[in-house]
Amino acid sequence: MKTLTEYMAMSYRMEIVEDKDEGGFVVSYPDLPGMYYLWGKTVEKCSGKMHWMQKTWFEAALEESVKIHEPVSLGGV
């Protein structure tokens, strides 16, 4: 199993979707189940908070011995 530092150094694909009903944006990492930020007024605010949330997700997964998948290449392969 890799360390927190090793997982944080990997490039996980982030998806940002505009919430047309409520305004703002919803952000998720498809390769990290349950890892999403529900809302942010701007893309910058969302992506800024995602680093902290990603770190917290990895810490919890490592503590609970949850299998962490490595990122799928950004090219979709």
Summary of the structure (lengths in Angstrom):
residues: 77
radius of gyration: 13.1
end to end distance: 22.9
largest distance: 40.9
contacts: 174
relative contact order: 0.22
helix: 35%
strand: 17%
